[in-house]
């Protein structure tokens, strides 16, 4: 269950990052992404993720994005790996 929980939290985090880095001005696309995140958060509550954990995640993602400028010259899979390493290091401290 912890594995599923961690995977779902990672999916939610990635969805938040995607939402906050959207460059589109299409209101419908942003609304759909927001509804998708809402559904993911509801699923997380069903499997036992506490509200405080979700709240911390929603507050941490925009701050994390402000600290790390997005370098579009670096491939996305490398940026993703670097982000995951940074998150794991923060969790271990």
C-alpha positions in Angstrom: 0.0 0.0 0.0 2.9 2.4 0.8 4.3 1.8 -2.7 0.9 2.8 -4.3 0.6 5.7 -2.0 4.1 7.0 -2.9 3.5 6.5 -6.6 0.2 8.4 -6.4 1.9 11.3 -4.6 4.6 11.4 -7.3 1.8 11.5 -10.0 0.1 14.3 -8.1 3.3 16.2 -7.7 4.1 15.9 -11.4 0.5 17.0 -12.3 1.0 20.1 -10.2 4.3 20.8 -11.9 2.7 20.4 -15.3 -0.2 22.6 -14.3 2.1 25.4 -13.0 4.4 25.3 -16.0 1.6 25.3 -18.6 2.2 28.1 -21.1 -1.1 27.8 -22.8 -3.7 30.5 -22.5 -6.4 28.0 -23.2 -8.8 28.2 -20.2 -10.4 24.9 -21.0 -7.1 23.0 -21.0 -6.1 24.6 -17.6 -9.6 23.8 -16.2 -9.3 20.2 -17.3 -5.9 19.8 -15.8 -7.2 21.3 -12.5 -10.1 18.8 -12.5 -7.7 16.0 -13.1 -5.5 17.1 -10.2 -8.7 17.3 -8.0 -9.5 13.7 -8.9 -6.0 12.5 -8.1 -6.2 14.2 -4.7 -9.6 12.6 -4.0 -8.1 9.2 -4.9 -5.2 10.0 -2.5 -7.6 10.7 0.3 -9.4 7.4 -0.4 -6.2 5.4 0.0 -5.3 7.1 3.2 -3.1 10.1 2.4 -3.7 12.8 5.0 -4.9 16.3 4.2 -1.8 17.8 5.7 0.4 15.8 3.3 -1.6 17.0 0.3 -1.6 20.6 1.6 2.2 20.5 2.0 2.6 19.2 -1.5 0.4 21.9 -3.0 2.4 24.6 -1.2 5.8 23.1 -2.0 5.5 22.7 -5.7 5.1 26.4 -6.6 8.0 27.3 -4.3 10.2 24.5 -5.8 9.4 25.9 -9.3 10.4 29.4 -8.3 13.7 28.2 -7.0 14.6 26.2 -10.1 14.5 28.0 -13.4 13.5 25.7 -16.2 16.4 25.1 -18.6 14.7 24.1 -21.9 18.1 23.1 -23.4 18.3 20.2 -21.0 16.1 17.2 -22.1 13.0 16.7 -20.0 14.0 13.2 -18.7 17.2 14.7 -17.2 15.3 17.6 -15.6 12.8 15.1 -14.2 15.6 12.9 -12.8 17.3 16.0 -11.2 13.9 17.1 -9.6 13.4 13.6 -8.2 16.9 13.5 -6.7 16.4 16.9 -5.1 13.0 15.9 -3.6 14.5 12.7 -2.2 17.4 14.6 -0.7 15.0 17.0 1.0 13.0 14.0 2.4 16.2 12.5 3.9 17.2 15.7 5.7 
